[in-house]
Structures are given as structure tokens and as C-alpha cells.
Amino acid sequence: MMRDVVVAAALLFAATSVVLAEPDLGNWRVDTGRDGQVTASLHASNKLLTGGGALGYSPVLTLVCRPDGEPRWSEWLQLNDAVSASRKITISVVVDGGKTDESWSVGPRGRTLVRDGDDGIKRLASANRLTLSWRFGLLSGRGEADFVLAGLAEAISQIAASCKTDPP
């Protein structure tokens, strides 16, 4: 009799665990800011050297949805080292092996690169891998960030729902 109660409790626990399971977001971190914008962020799988080469950091790709703003969707690439461009920068974008060049805006202090619009999010929705490459400056060399996009479709769905809009 006691064994039946234990088995029933275990089955009930297993059933509720399945129902309450969160979507698999991989390494994506979803957050809602004070201004209401919803973000999903992912650290690059590689490190860039900074300063004199003694320290390394992983750039961060952030997908942004603004519930009441335009543009509604944006991509941000957050860096620790500033690029020397002031307004626009050309980034080489490789999505699952297909390469293209895009113009991104340079954010405050040159440490955030921004691409507005939902077309960038659309191109990533079913992708597995993203590589972004850019020049820090005329003599400063190139930066490259590799991202494994596991969990991206779930992250986009979650931020769209929180933003009260359809996914791109």
C-alpha cells in the first residue's frame, strides 16, 4: 500500500515536471529592461584579446525587441574595445557558411555595433552558427566573434511574447 502511494507521488511529480519545463534556450539569457525592451543575449564562443593582449573577453550578441518603439527589432554586438569608426562600420556576416557584408551603426563610445530591423533576426531564426568579423581601425586589426545559436528559436519566441508582438 505504501509502495503504491510512493509510486503515485513519483508519477505525479514527473508529470508536473514535464508540464512546468522551460523551453531550452541554450546559453541565451532573456531579460526585460526598465524601459520595457526585451533582450536575449549570448556570449561568443571565442575570446578577443584586449589591452596589451593580457586579458580576453567574449563579445556579446543581443537581440532586442521594443514593445512601443521603432525600430521594433535590433541586433547589438557589445565589445570591450572600441572601434575607431564613428557612424557606420562594415561587418562580414557568415550564417551557416553563407557570407555577406552589412553596414552596422556604431553606438556610444564605439563599443556597441547596432543593426536595426527584423530582417537580421529572420536570417538567424533557423541558423546554427553565426560569425561576425569587423575592423577595429585602420591599423588596429580585425575582430571576430563566433556564436553557436542553439536555443535561438525559443529565445526569439520568448522575447516576442514578452514584447507582445509576432516573431520576425
MOBEL-V480289 format. One record per residue. RES is the residue in three letters. PHI is phi in whole degrees, 0 to 359 (* if undefined). PSI is psi in whole degrees, 0 to 359 (999 if undefined). OMEGA is omega in whole degrees, 0 to 359 (none if undefined). Layout:
BEGIN
[[RES PHI PSI OMEGA] [RES PHI PSI OMEGA]]
END
This chain:
BEGIN
[[MET * 311 180] [MET 297 324 180] [ARG 298 320 179] [ASP 296 321 178] [VAL 295 317 179] [VAL 296 315 179] [VAL 297 316 180] [ALA 297 318 179] [ALA 295 319 179] [ALA 296 318 178] [LEU 295 319 178] [LEU 297 316 178] [PHE 299 315 180] [ALA 297 319 181] [ALA 295 317 180] [THR 289 330 178] [SER 295 321 179] [VAL 292 317 181] [VAL 295 322 184] [LEU 272 1 183] [ALA 297 136 177] [GLU 281 154 175] [PRO 295 151 180] [ASP 280 105 181] [LEU 267 6 183] [GLY 60 230 179] [ASN 262 11 178] [TRP 288 141 177] [ARG 243 117 181] [VAL 262 138 184] [ASP 211 151 173] [THR 246 125 182] [GLY 277 172 180] [ARG 297 330 181] [ASP 274 6 176] [GLY 91 349 179] [GLN 288 147 183] [VAL 248 135 183] [THR 232 154 170] [ALA 230 123 186] [SER 239 148 182] [LEU 216 130 175] [HIS 282 144 176] [ALA 297 154 179] [SER 278 351 178] [ASN 245 171 179] [LYS 242 146 171] [LEU 254 141 177] [LEU 277 143 181] [THR 232 168 181] [GLY 61 229 178] [GLY 273 16 180] [GLY 93 4 183] [ALA 279 331 184] [LEU 244 149 177] [GLY 234 154 177] [TYR 214 159 176] [SER 257 122 174] [PRO 301 158 182] [VAL 239 126 173] [LEU 266 128 180] [THR 234 128 173] [LEU 262 134 188] [VAL 235 136 172] [CYS 235 129 177] [ARG 252 119 185] [PRO 295 328 185] [ASP 238 8 187] [GLY 245 169 172] [GLU 234 136 358] [PRO 289 150 182] [ARG 291 317 184] [TRP 244 144 175] [SER 211 161 171] [GLU 242 140 176] [TRP 235 141 169] [LEU 243 113 184] [GLN 262 128 183] [LEU 239 159 172] [ASN 270 329 179] [ASP 260 139 181] [ALA 281 146 170] [VAL 272 155 184] [SER 273 351 177] [ALA 292 151 184] [SER 255 328 183] [ARG 236 310 183] [LYS 230 152 178] [ILE 217 143 177] [THR 270 127 178] [ILE 244 131 171] [SER 277 126 184] [VAL 242 124 176] [VAL 242 115 178] [VAL 246 112 180] [ASP 49 40 175] [GLY 96 340 179] [GLY 273 124 186] [LYS 254 142 174] [THR 211 159 174] [ASP 253 139 181] [GLU 228 154 175] [SER 263 122 178] [TRP 245 152 176] [SER 275 151 177] [VAL 262 125 182] [GLY 275 189 182] [PRO 305 136 178] [ARG 59 13 175] [GLY 71 15 184] [ARG 254 1 175] [THR 228 128 175] [LEU 253 136 191] [VAL 231 137 172] [ARG 230 116 181] [ASP 270 151 176] [GLY 114 155 183] [ASP 275 350 181] [ASP 295 327 176] [GLY 293 322 178] [ILE 291 319 180] [LYS 302 317 184] [ARG 294 337 181] [LEU 268 341 191] [ALA 307 321 181] [SER 250 11 183] [ALA 277 158 177] [ASN 255 331 187] [ARG 215 142 178] [LEU 226 132 173] [THR 235 127 176] [LEU 247 136 181] [SER 224 138 185] [TRP 208 165 175] [ARG 263 131 176] [PHE 288 327 180] [GLY 182 181 184] [LEU 302 316 182] [LEU 248 4 189] [SER 270 352 180] [GLY 90 188 184] [ARG 248 155 172] [GLY 244 151 178] [GLU 215 136 179] [ALA 232 127 179] [ASP 252 134 181] [PHE 232 130 172] [VAL 266 117 193] [LEU 268 20 179] [ALA 306 132 179] [GLY 88 1 185] [LEU 296 316 181] [ALA 302 318 179] [GLU 293 321 179] [ALA 295 317 179] [ILE 298 316 179] [SER 300 318 182] [GLN 292 316 181] [ILE 288 326 176] [ALA 297 317 179] [ALA 297 316 179] [SER 294 331 181] [CYS 274 354 181] [LYS 58 50 178] [THR 215 171 176] [ASP 278 148 174] [PRO 297 149 178] [PRO 295 999 none]]
END
